[in-house]
């Protein structure tokens, strides 16, 4: 163990976060997401809630300032309720990235296509509806 790294961040996940370059994307996938059939790289975090992983990841991952919406979720179908977990995600992201105030809403099959091109997919045990989240890494600049 190292100081300051949340125990939910495995060595494999930390390696993925460090190896990503600006513009690379990572998917935090809910328990129903077809991660294995879509992943170039997969990081298993089964059993963990997606929000807890996001909270830990955001301590290390700068989001891309060069795009309008560096966080994306799977768009809703007509009549679908807005998932409560989305508000939690926005709050956690806003703690580290104050300019992010909404998601990019991506149609389901377009989301899968972006996931196939993502640097990695992180599997979780999240069971909330439409809890998949895609993050685009930005550039870290020391202030």
TIRO-2110 file (N, C-alpha, C; in Angstrom, 1 decimal):
// TIRO-2110
0.8, -1.2, 0.0, N, 1, A
0.0, 0.0, 0.0, CA, 1, A
0.9, 1.2, 0.0, C, 1, A
0.4, 2.3, -0.6, N, 2, A
1.0, 3.6, -0.6, CA, 2, A
0.2, 4.6, 0.0, C, 2, A
0.8, 5.6, 0.5, N, 3, A
0.0, 6.7, 1.1, CA, 3, A
-0.8, 7.5, 0.1, C, 3, A
-2.0, 7.8, 0.4, N, 4, A
-2.8, 8.7, -0.4, CA, 4, A
-3.5, 8.1, -1.6, C, 4, A
-3.3, 6.8, -1.8, N, 5, A
-4.0, 6.1, -2.9, CA, 5, A
-5.1, 5.3, -2.2, C, 5, A
-6.4, 5.6, -2.6, N, 6, A
-7.5, 4.9, -2.0, CA, 6, A
-7.4, 3.4, -2.3, C, 6, A
-7.7, 2.5, -1.4, N, 7, A
-7.6, 1.1, -1.5, CA, 7, A
-8.4, 0.5, -2.6, C, 7, A
-9.5, 1.2, -3.1, N, 8, A
-10.3, 0.8, -4.2, CA, 8, A
-9.6, 0.8, -5.5, C, 8, A
-8.5, 1.6, -5.6, N, 9, A
-7.7, 1.7, -6.8, CA, 9, A
-6.6, 0.6, -6.8, C, 9, A
-6.8, -0.4, -7.6, N, 10, A
-5.9, -1.5, -7.7, CA, 10, A
-4.6, -1.1, -8.4, C, 10, A
-3.5, -1.8, -8.3, N, 11, A
-2.3, -1.5, -9.0, CA, 11, A
-2.6, -1.5, -10.5, C, 11, A
-3.4, -2.4, -11.0, N, 12, A
-3.8, -2.5, -12.4, CA, 12, A
-4.5, -1.2, -12.9, C, 12, A
-5.5, -0.7, -12.1, N, 13, A
-6.2, 0.5, -12.4, CA, 13, A
-5.3, 1.7, -12.4, C, 13, A
-4.4, 1.8, -11.4, N, 14, A
-3.5, 2.9, -11.3, CA, 14, A
-2.6, 2.9, -12.5, C, 14, A
-2.1, 1.8, -12.9, N, 15, A
-1.3, 1.7, -14.1, CA, 15, A
-2.0, 2.2, -15.4, C, 15, A
-3.3, 1.8, -15.5, N, 16, A
-4.1, 2.2, -16.7, CA, 16, A
-4.2, 3.8, -16.6, C, 16, A
-4.5, 4.3, -15.5, N, 17, A
-4.7, 5.8, -15.4, CA, 17, A
-3.4, 6.5, -15.7, C, 17, A
-2.3, 5.9, -15.3, N, 18, A
-1.0, 6.6, -15.6, CA, 18, A
-0.6, 6.4, -17.0, C, 18, A
-0.9, 5.3, -17.7, N, 19, A
-0.5, 5.1, -19.0, CA, 19, A
-1.4, 5.8, -20.1, C, 19, A
-2.6, 6.2, -19.7, N, 20, A
-3.5, 7.0, -20.6, CA, 20, A
-2.8, 8.3, -20.9, C, 20, A
-3.0, 8.7, -22.2, N, 21, A
-2.6, 10.0, -22.6, CA, 21, A
-3.8, 11.0, -22.8, C, 21, A
-3.5, 12.2, -23.0, N, 22, A
-4.7, 13.2, -23.2, CA, 22, A
-5.5, 12.8, -24.4, C, 22, A
-6.8, 12.8, -24.2, N, 23, A
-7.7, 12.4, -25.3, CA, 23, A
-8.1, 10.9, -25.2, C, 23, A
-7.3, 10.1, -24.4, N, 24, A
-7.8, 8.7, -24.2, CA, 24, A
-9.0, 8.7, -23.4, C, 24, A
-9.8, 7.7, -23.6, N, 25, A
-11.1, 7.6, -22.8, CA, 25, A
-11.0, 6.3, -22.0, C, 25, A
-11.7, 6.3, -20.8, N, 26, A
-11.9, 5.2, -20.0, CA, 26, A
-13.4, 5.1, -19.6, C, 26, A
-13.9, 3.9, -19.6, N, 27, A
-15.3, 3.6, -19.3, CA, 27, A
-15.4, 3.0, -17.9, C, 27, A
-16.2, 3.6, -17.1, N, 28, A
-16.6, 2.9, -15.8, CA, 28, A
-17.9, 2.3, -16.1, C, 28, A
-17.9, 0.9, -16.1, N, 29, A
-19.0, 0.2, -16.6, CA, 29, A
-19.9, -0.4, -15.5, C, 29, A
-21.2, -0.4, -15.6, N, 30, A
-22.0, -1.0, -14.6, CA, 30, A
-22.0, -2.5, -14.8, C, 30, A
-22.6, -3.2, -13.9, N, 31, A
-22.6, -4.7, -13.9, CA, 31, A
-23.2, -5.4, -15.2, C, 31, A
-24.1, -4.6, -15.9, N, 32, A
-24.8, -5.2, -17.0, CA, 32, A
-24.1, -4.9, -18.3, C, 32, A
-23.0, -4.0, -18.3, N, 33, A
-22.4, -3.6, -19.5, CA, 33, A
-21.6, -4.8, -20.2, C, 33, A
-21.6, -4.9, -21.5, N, 34, A
-20.9, -6.0, -22.1, CA, 34, A
-19.4, -5.7, -22.3, C, 34, A
-18.8, -5.6, -21.1, N, 35, A
-17.4, -5.1, -21.1, CA, 35, A
-16.4, -6.1, -21.8, C, 35, A
-16.5, -7.3, -21.5, N, 36, A
-15.5, -8.3, -22.1, CA, 36, A
-15.6, -8.3, -23.6, C, 36, A
-16.8, -8.2, -24.2, N, 37, A
-16.9, -8.2, -25.7, CA, 37, A
-16.6, -6.9, -26.3, C, 37, A
-16.4, -5.8, -25.5, N, 38, A
-16.1, -4.5, -26.1, CA, 38, A
-14.8, -3.9, -25.7, C, 38, A
-14.0, -4.6, -24.8, N, 39, A
-12.8, -4.0, -24.2, CA, 39, A
-11.5, -4.3, -25.0, C, 39, A
-10.7, -3.3, -25.2, N, 40, A
-9.3, -3.5, -25.6, CA, 40, A
-8.5, -3.9, -24.4, C, 40, A
-8.8, -3.2, -23.3, N, 41, A
-8.2, -3.6, -22.0, CA, 41, A
-9.3, -3.6, -21.0, C, 41, A
-9.3, -4.5, -20.1, N, 42, A
-10.3, -4.6, -19.1, CA, 42, A
-9.7, -4.6, -17.7, C, 42, A
-10.2, -3.8, -16.8, N, 43, A
-9.8, -3.8, -15.4, CA, 43, A
-11.0, -4.2, -14.6, C, 43, A
-10.8, -5.3, -13.8, N, 44, A
-11.9, -5.9, -13.1, CA, 44, A
-11.9, -5.2, -11.7, C, 44, A
-13.1, -4.6, -11.4, N, 45, A
-13.4, -4.0, -10.1, CA, 45, A
-14.7, -4.5, -9.7, C, 45, A
-15.1, -5.7, -10.1, N, 46, A
-16.4, -6.3, -9.8, CA, 46, A
-16.7, -6.2, -8.3, C, 46, A
-17.9, -5.9, -8.0, N, 47, A
-18.4, -5.8, -6.6, CA, 47, A
-18.3, -4.4, -6.0, C, 47, A
-17.6, -3.5, -6.7, N, 48, A
-17.5, -2.1, -6.2, CA, 48, A
-18.5, -1.2, -6.8, C, 48, A
-19.1, -0.3, -6.1, N, 49, A
-20.0, 0.7, -6.7, CA, 49, A
-19.3, 1.6, -7.6, C, 49, A
-19.9, 2.0, -8.7, N, 50, A
-19.3, 2.8, -9.7, CA, 50, A
-18.9, 4.2, -9.1, C, 50, A
-19.8, 4.7, -8.3, N, 51, A
-19.6, 6.1, -7.7, CA, 51, A
-18.3, 6.1, -6.8, C, 51, A
-18.1, 5.0, -6.1, N, 52, A
-16.9, 4.9, -5.2, CA, 52, A
-15.6, 4.9, -6.1, C, 52, A
-15.7, 4.2, -7.2, N, 53, A
-14.5, 4.1, -8.1, CA, 53, A
-14.3, 5.5, -8.7, C, 53, A
-15.4, 6.1, -9.2, N, 54, A
-15.3, 7.5, -9.7, CA, 54, A
-14.7, 8.5, -8.7, C, 54, A
-15.1, 8.4, -7.5, N, 55, A
-14.6, 9.3, -6.5, CA, 55, A
-13.1, 9.1, -6.3, C, 55, A
-12.6, 7.9, -6.4, N, 56, A
-11.2, 7.6, -6.2, CA, 56, A
-10.5, 8.0, -7.5, C, 56, A
-11.0, 7.7, -8.7, N, 57, A
-10.3, 8.0, -9.9, CA, 57, A
-10.2, 9.5, -10.1, C, 57, A
-11.2, 10.3, -9.7, N, 58, A
-11.2, 11.7, -10.0, CA, 58, A
-10.1, 12.4, -9.2, C, 58, A
-9.5, 11.8, -8.2, N, 59, A
-8.4, 12.4, -7.5, CA, 59, A
-7.1, 12.4, -8.3, C, 59, A
-7.1, 11.6, -9.4, N, 60, A
-5.9, 11.4, -10.2, CA, 60, A
-6.1, 11.8, -11.7, C, 60, A
-7.3, 11.8, -12.2, N, 61, A
-7.6, 11.9, -13.6, CA, 61, A
-8.1, 13.3, -14.0, C, 61, A
-7.2, 14.1, -14.7, N, 62, A
-7.7, 15.4, -15.2, CA, 62, A
-8.6, 15.1, -16.4, C, 62, A
-9.7, 15.8, -16.5, N, 63, A
-10.5, 15.7, -17.7, CA, 63, A
-10.1, 16.7, -18.8, C, 63, A
-10.5, 16.3, -20.0, N, 64, A
-10.0, 17.1, -21.1, CA, 64, A
-10.7, 18.4, -21.2, C, 64, A
-10.0, 19.5, -21.1, N, 65, A
-10.5, 20.9, -21.2, CA, 65, A
-10.8, 21.3, -22.6, C, 65, A
-10.2, 20.5, -23.6, N, 66, A
-10.3, 20.9, -25.0, CA, 66, A
-11.7, 20.5, -25.6, C, 66, A
-12.5, 19.7, -24.9, N, 67, A
-13.8, 19.3, -25.4, CA, 67, A
-14.8, 19.9, -24.5, C, 67, A
-16.0, 20.1, -25.1, N, 68, A
-17.1, 20.7, -24.3, CA, 68, A
-17.6, 19.8, -23.2, C, 68, A
-17.7, 18.5, -23.4, N, 69, A
-18.2, 17.6, -22.4, CA, 69, A
-17.4, 16.4, -22.3, C, 69, A
-16.4, 16.4, -21.4, N, 70, A
-15.4, 15.3, -21.3, CA, 70, A
-16.0, 14.1, -20.6, C, 70, A
-17.2, 14.1, -20.1, N, 71, A
-17.9, 13.0, -19.4, CA, 71, A
-19.1, 12.6, -20.2, C, 71, A
-19.3, 11.3, -20.5, N, 72, A
-20.5, 10.9, -21.3, CA, 72, A
-21.2, 9.8, -20.6, C, 72, A
-22.5, 9.8, -20.8, N, 73, A
-23.4, 8.7, -20.3, CA, 73, A
-24.2, 8.2, -21.5, C, 73, A
-24.8, 7.0, -21.3, N, 74, A
-25.6, 6.5, -22.4, CA, 74, A
-27.0, 7.2, -22.4, C, 74, A
-27.4, 7.7, -23.5, N, 75, A
-28.6, 8.5, -23.6, CA, 75, A
-29.8, 7.6, -23.2, C, 75, A
-30.8, 8.3, -22.7, N, 76, A
-32.1, 7.7, -22.3, CA, 76, A
-33.0, 7.4, -23.5, C, 76, A
-33.8, 6.4, -23.4, N, 77, A
-34.9, 6.1, -24.4, CA, 77, A
-36.1, 7.0, -24.0, C, 77, A
-37.0, 7.2, -24.9, N, 78, A
-38.2, 7.9, -24.6, CA, 78, A
-38.9, 7.3, -23.4, C, 78, A
-39.3, 8.2, -22.4, N, 79, A
-40.0, 7.7, -21.3, CA, 79, A
-39.1, 7.2, -20.1, C, 79, A
-37.8, 7.0, -20.3, N, 80, A
-36.9, 6.5, -19.3, CA, 80, A
-36.8, 7.6, -18.2, C, 80, A
-36.8, 7.2, -16.9, N, 81, A
-36.5, 8.1, -15.9, CA, 81, A
-35.0, 8.5, -15.9, C, 81, A
-34.7, 9.7, -15.4, N, 82, A
-33.3, 10.1, -15.3, CA, 82, A
-32.6, 9.3, -14.1, C, 82, A
-31.6, 8.6, -14.4, N, 83, A
-30.9, 7.8, -13.3, CA, 83, A
-30.4, 8.7, -12.2, C, 83, A
-30.7, 8.3, -11.0, N, 84, A
-30.3, 9.1, -9.8, CA, 84, A
-28.7, 9.1, -9.7, C, 84, A
-28.1, 8.1, -10.2, N, 85, A
-26.6, 8.0, -10.1, CA, 85, A
-26.0, 9.1, -10.9, C, 85, A
-26.6, 9.6, -11.9, N, 86, A
-26.0, 10.6, -12.8, CA, 86, A
-25.7, 11.9, -11.9, C, 86, A
-26.6, 12.2, -11.0, N, 87, A
-26.4, 13.4, -10.2, CA, 87, A
-25.2, 13.2, -9.3, C, 87, A
-25.1, 12.0, -8.7, N, 88, A
-24.0, 11.6, -7.9, CA, 88, A
-22.7, 11.8, -8.7, C, 88, A
-22.7, 11.3, -9.9, N, 89, A
-21.5, 11.4, -10.8, CA, 89, A
-21.1, 12.9, -11.0, C, 89, A
-22.1, 13.7, -11.3, N, 90, A
-21.8, 15.1, -11.6, CA, 90, A
-21.3, 15.8, -10.3, C, 90, A
-21.8, 15.4, -9.2, N, 91, A
-21.3, 16.0, -7.9, CA, 91, A
-19.8, 15.6, -7.7, C, 91, A
-19.5, 14.3, -7.9, N, 92, A
-18.2, 13.9, -7.7, CA, 92, A
-17.2, 14.5, -8.7, C, 92, A
-17.6, 14.6, -9.9, N, 93, A
-16.8, 15.2, -11.0, CA, 93, A
-16.5, 16.7, -10.6, C, 93, A
-17.6, 17.4, -10.2, N, 94, A
-17.5, 18.8, -9.9, CA, 94, A
-16.5, 19.1, -8.8, C, 94, A
-16.3, 18.2, -7.9, N, 95, A
-15.3, 18.4, -6.8, CA, 95, A
-13.9, 18.6, -7.4, C, 95, A
-13.7, 18.1, -8.6, N, 96, A
-12.3, 18.2, -9.1, CA, 96, A
-12.3, 19.0, -10.5, C, 96, A
-13.4, 19.1, -11.1, N, 97, A
-13.5, 19.7, -12.4, CA, 97, A
-14.7, 20.6, -12.4, C, 97, A
-14.5, 21.8, -12.0, N, 98, A
-15.7, 22.7, -11.8, CA, 98, A
-16.4, 23.1, -13.0, C, 98, A
-15.7, 23.1, -14.2, N, 99, A
-16.4, 23.5, -15.4, CA, 99, A
-17.3, 22.4, -16.0, C, 99, A
-17.3, 21.2, -15.5, N, 100, A
-18.2, 20.1, -16.0, CA, 100, A
-19.5, 20.2, -15.3, C, 100, A
-20.5, 20.6, -16.0, N, 101, A
-21.9, 20.7, -15.4, CA, 101, A
-22.9, 19.8, -16.1, C, 101, A
-22.5, 19.1, -17.1, N, 102, A
-23.5, 18.2, -17.8, CA, 102, A
-22.7, 17.2, -18.5, C, 102, A
-23.4, 16.1, -18.9, N, 103, A
-22.8, 15.0, -19.7, CA, 103, A
-23.0, 15.2, -21.2, C, 103, A
-22.2, 14.5, -21.9, N, 104, A
-22.5, 14.2, -23.3, CA, 104, A
-23.4, 13.0, -23.3, C, 104, A
-24.6, 13.1, -23.9, N, 105, A
-25.5, 12.0, -23.9, CA, 105, A
-25.4, 11.2, -25.2, C, 105, A
-24.9, 10.0, -25.2, N, 106, A
-24.5, 9.2, -26.3, CA, 106, A
-25.5, 8.1, -26.5, C, 106, A
-26.0, 7.9, -27.7, N, 107, A
-26.9, 6.8, -28.1, CA, 107, A
-26.2, 5.5, -27.7, C, 107, A
-27.0, 4.5, -27.3, N, 108, A
-26.5, 3.2, -26.8, CA, 108, A
-25.4, 2.6, -27.7, C, 108, A
-25.7, 2.4, -29.0, N, 109, A
-24.8, 1.7, -29.8, CA, 109, A
-23.5, 2.6, -30.2, C, 109, A
-23.7, 3.9, -30.2, N, 110, A
-22.6, 4.8, -30.3, CA, 110, A
-21.7, 4.8, -29.1, C, 110, A
-22.3, 4.6, -27.9, N, 111, A
-21.6, 4.5, -26.6, CA, 111, A
-20.7, 3.2, -26.7, C, 111, A
-21.3, 2.1, -27.2, N, 112, A
-20.6, 0.8, -27.3, CA, 112, A
-19.4, 1.0, -28.2, C, 112, A
-19.6, 1.8, -29.3, N, 113, A
-18.5, 2.0, -30.3, CA, 113, A
-17.4, 2.8, -29.6, C, 113, A
-17.7, 3.8, -28.8, N, 114, A
-16.7, 4.6, -28.1, CA, 114, A
-16.0, 3.7, -27.1, C, 114, A
-16.8, 2.8, -26.4, N, 115, A
-16.2, 1.9, -25.5, CA, 115, A
-15.2, 1.0, -26.1, C, 115, A
-15.5, 0.5, -27.3, N, 116, A
-14.5, -0.4, -28.1, CA, 116, A
-13.2, 0.3, -28.3, C, 116, A
-13.3, 1.6, -28.5, N, 117, A
-12.1, 2.4, -28.8, CA, 117, A
-11.4, 3.0, -27.6, C, 117, A
-12.1, 2.8, -26.4, N, 118, A
-11.5, 3.4, -25.2, CA, 118, A
-10.2, 2.7, -24.8, C, 118, A
-9.4, 3.4, -24.0, N, 119, A
-8.2, 2.9, -23.5, CA, 119, A
-8.4, 1.7, -22.7, C, 119, A
-9.5, 1.7, -21.8, N, 120, A
-9.8, 0.6, -21.0, CA, 120, A
-11.3, 0.7, -20.5, C, 120, A
-11.8, -0.4, -20.1, N, 121, A
-13.1, -0.5, -19.5, CA, 121, A
-12.9, -1.1, -18.1, C, 121, A
-13.5, -0.4, -17.1, N, 122, A
-13.4, -0.8, -15.7, CA, 122, A
-14.7, -1.4, -15.4, C, 122, A
-14.7, -2.7, -15.0, N, 123, A
-16.0, -3.3, -14.7, CA, 123, A
-16.3, -3.0, -13.2, C, 123, A
-17.5, -2.9, -12.9, N, 124, A
-17.9, -2.6, -11.5, CA, 124, A
-19.1, -3.6, -11.1, C, 124, A
-19.5, -3.5, -9.9, N, 125, A
-20.7, -4.3, -9.5, CA, 125, A
-21.9, -3.4, -9.5, C, 125, A
-21.8, -2.2, -10.1, N, 126, A
-22.9, -1.2, -10.0, CA, 126, A
-24.2, -1.8, -10.7, C, 126, A
-25.3, -1.7, -10.0, N, 127, A
-26.6, -2.2, -10.5, CA, 127, A
-27.6, -1.1, -10.8, C, 127, A
-27.2, 0.2, -10.6, N, 128, A
-28.1, 1.3, -10.9, CA, 128, A
-28.3, 1.3, -12.5, C, 128, A
-29.5, 1.8, -12.8, N, 129, A
-29.9, 1.9, -14.2, CA, 129, A
-29.0, 2.9, -15.0, C, 129, A
-28.5, 2.5, -16.2, N, 130, A
-27.7, 3.3, -17.0, CA, 130, A
-26.6, 4.0, -16.3, C, 130, A
-25.8, 3.2, -15.5, N, 131, A
-24.7, 3.8, -14.7, CA, 131, A
-23.4, 3.8, -15.4, C, 131, A
-23.4, 3.5, -16.7, N, 132, A
-22.1, 3.6, -17.4, CA, 132, A
-21.6, 5.0, -17.6, C, 132, A
-20.3, 5.2, -17.5, N, 133, A
-19.8, 6.5, -17.6, CA, 133, A
-18.5, 6.5, -18.4, C, 133, A
-18.3, 7.4, -19.3, N, 134, A
-17.1, 7.5, -20.1, CA, 134, A
-16.4, 8.8, -19.8, C, 134, A
-15.1, 8.7, -19.5, N, 135, A
-14.3, 9.9, -19.2, CA, 135, A
-13.2, 10.1, -20.2, C, 135, A
-13.0, 11.3, -20.6, N, 136, A
-11.9, 11.7, -21.6, CA, 136, A
-10.8, 12.4, -20.8, C, 136, A
-9.6, 11.7, -20.8, N, 137, A
-8.5, 12.3, -20.0, CA, 137, A
-7.9, 13.6, -20.7, C, 137, A
-7.6, 14.5, -19.8, N, 138, A
-7.0, 15.7, -20.3, CA, 138, A
-5.5, 15.8, -19.9, C, 138, A
-5.0, 17.0, -19.8, N, 139, A
-3.6, 17.3, -19.5, CA, 139, A
-3.6, 17.8, -18.1, C, 139, A
-2.6, 17.3, -17.3, N, 140, A
-2.4, 17.8, -16.0, CA, 140, A
-1.3, 18.9, -16.0, C, 140, A
-1.6, 20.0, -15.4, N, 141, A
-0.7, 21.1, -15.3, CA, 141, A
-0.5, 21.5, -13.8, C, 141, A
0.7, 21.5, -13.3, N, 142, A
0.9, 21.9, -12.0, CA, 142, A
0.7, 23.4, -11.9, C, 142, A
0.0, 23.8, -10.8, N, 143, A
-0.3, 25.2, -10.7, CA, 143, A
0.8, 25.9, -9.9, C, 143, A
END
